[in-house]
Amino acid sequence: SVAATTVDEYWQDCQEEYARIFEEFTPDAADKQGAEVKLDESFGTRYFFNAKYNGVEYRYMQIYTVHQDSLLSGSSLYIFTFTARADLFDSFYDNEQNLDVLAILSNFKFD
């Protein structure tokens, strides 16, 4: 296979791999994927999927972002992954106490 050159192409490659390694793999509908998210000063693309591992269903949120790294004189692909049991995902993803993945993302910094 040809190496991915865009975030969307990399996501497509990952979906193929996830379908092989998980007992069940179900990405959200295409129209629910690909929202732009800010991580520090970089913009990323957010994807959601469910997958079953050892008989337990989990929900995943991943953000793929390319960040310019001044120390490495180039850019790197970063993947931020949040995972929870499917039945608990929403309680950790966004809650009133602000003790959730959205709060973590708002404080994320590249160094």
C-alpha positions in Angstrom: 0.0 0.0 0.0 1.1 3.6 -0.6 2.0 5.6 2.4 -0.7 8.0 3.6 0.0 11.7 2.7 -3.0 13.3 4.4 -4.7 12.9 7.8 -7.8 11.5 6.1 -5.7 8.9 4.2 -4.0 7.9 7.4 -7.5 7.5 9.1 -8.5 5.2 6.2 -5.4 3.1 6.7 -6.1 2.9 10.5 -9.7 1.8 9.9 -8.4 -1.2 7.9 -6.0 -2.1 10.7 -8.6 -1.7 13.4 -11.0 -4.0 11.5 -8.3 -6.7 11.6 -7.3 -6.4 15.3 -10.7 -5.8 17.0 -13.4 -8.4 17.4 -15.8 -5.8 16.0 -15.0 -2.4 14.7 -17.7 0.2 13.9 -16.7 3.7 12.8 -19.3 6.5 13.2 -21.1 7.5 10.0 -19.0 9.5 7.6 -21.0 12.7 8.2 -20.3 12.4 11.9 -16.5 12.2 11.3 -13.8 14.7 10.6 -14.6 17.7 12.8 -11.8 20.1 13.2 -10.3 20.4 16.7 -7.6 22.7 18.1 -4.7 21.1 20.0 -2.5 23.9 21.3 -1.7 25.9 18.1 -2.3 23.1 15.7 -5.6 21.9 14.2 -6.5 18.3 14.1 -9.3 16.1 12.8 -11.5 14.1 15.2 -12.8 10.6 14.6 -15.1 8.3 16.6 -15.6 4.6 16.6 -16.7 1.6 18.7 -14.7 -1.6 19.0 -15.0 -4.8 20.9 -12.0 -6.3 22.7 -12.2 -9.4 24.9 -16.0 -9.3 24.6 -16.2 -5.7 26.0 -17.4 -2.8 23.8 -15.3 0.3 24.0 -15.9 3.8 22.4 -12.9 5.7 21.0 -12.3 9.3 20.1 -9.1 10.0 18.2 -7.7 13.3 17.0 -5.1 13.2 14.3 -2.9 16.3 13.9 0.3 17.3 12.1 2.4 19.5 14.2 5.4 21.5 13.0 8.3 20.6 15.4 11.0 23.3 15.5 13.4 21.0 17.3 13.2 18.3 14.6 13.0 20.8 11.7 9.9 19.1 10.3 6.5 17.9 11.2 5.1 14.8 12.9 1.7 13.2 13.0 0.3 13.0 16.5 -2.7 10.9 17.5 -4.6 11.7 20.7 -6.8 8.8 21.8 -9.5 8.7 24.4 -11.0 5.3 25.2 -13.7 4.3 27.7 -16.2 1.5 27.9 -19.0 2.3 25.5 -21.6 2.6 28.3 -19.4 5.1 30.2 -17.9 7.2 27.4 -20.3 10.1 27.5 -19.8 10.6 31.3 -16.1 11.1 30.7 -16.2 12.9 27.4 -18.1 16.0 28.5 -19.4 16.5 32.1 -20.4 19.4 34.3 -17.4 19.1 36.6 -15.1 19.8 33.6 -13.1 16.7 34.6 -13.2 15.2 31.2 -11.4 14.7 27.9 -12.5 18.1 26.6 -10.9 19.8 29.6 -7.7 17.8 29.0 -7.7 18.8 25.3 -8.1 22.5 26.2 -4.9 22.3 28.3 -2.8 20.3 25.9 0.5 21.9 24.9 3.2 20.9 22.4 6.7 21.6 23.8 
